[in-house]
């Protein structure tokens, strides 16, 4: 049986859904430089496709910063809001 995952508002989410990043957990900021922290903060409010969901139920989002550098974050689904899916 497939595990069901939900966003911050208990809407079901799956790989390929479009979500808005609404929060970033504090643990993502630990051991990161200030520029890296700023890149993460800048993504709040942006939309992303869910690229994957790992065995712990965390969602993988990929994005490019203003310098076109790729980034990947793996976060709890409570940090996103489903837009389309």
C-alpha positions in Angstrom: 0.0 0.0 0.0 1.3 3.4 -1.0 2.0 5.9 1.8 -0.1 9.1 1.6 1.6 12.4 2.3 0.0 15.8 3.0 1.1 19.4 2.9 0.8 22.0 5.7 -3.0 22.1 5.2 -3.6 18.3 5.0 -4.0 18.4 1.2 -2.5 15.3 -0.4 0.8 15.7 -2.2 2.7 13.5 -4.6 5.8 13.7 -6.9 5.2 16.2 -9.7 2.8 18.4 -7.7 3.4 22.1 -7.7 3.8 23.5 -4.2 4.6 26.8 -2.6 7.4 26.8 -0.1 5.8 28.4 3.0 8.4 27.8 5.6 12.0 26.6 6.0 12.9 24.6 9.1 15.7 26.0 11.3 17.8 22.8 10.9 18.4 23.7 7.2 20.1 26.9 8.4 22.5 25.1 10.7 26.1 24.9 9.4 25.3 27.1 6.3 26.9 30.3 5.4 25.0 33.6 5.5 24.9 33.7 1.6 23.4 30.1 1.6 20.9 31.1 4.3 19.9 34.1 2.1 19.3 31.8 -0.9 17.0 29.6 1.2 15.1 32.6 2.6 14.6 34.0 -0.9 12.7 30.8 -1.9 9.9 31.3 0.6 6.8 32.1 -1.4 8.1 30.6 -4.6 6.6 27.6 -6.3 8.3 24.3 -7.1 7.6 20.9 -8.4 8.0 18.0 -6.0 10.9 16.1 -7.4 10.8 13.2 -5.0 9.6 12.0 -1.6 12.1 10.0 0.4 11.5 7.0 2.8 11.0 9.4 5.7 8.3 11.3 3.9 10.4 14.4 3.2 9.9 16.2 -0.1 12.7 17.1 -2.5 12.6 20.5 -4.2 15.1 21.7 -6.7 15.6 25.3 -7.8 18.1 27.8 -9.2 19.2 30.9 -7.4 19.5 34.4 -9.0 23.0 33.4 -10.3 21.5 30.3 -12.0 23.2 27.9 -9.6 21.2 24.7 -8.8 20.1 23.9 -5.3 18.2 21.0 -3.8 16.4 21.0 -0.4 14.8 18.1 1.4 12.1 19.3 3.8 9.1 18.1 5.8 5.9 18.4 3.8 4.5 20.7 6.4 6.7 23.4 4.9 4.9 23.4 1.6 1.4 24.2 0.4 0.0 22.3 -2.6 -0.9 24.6 -5.5 -1.6 22.2 -8.3 -1.6 18.4 -8.3 
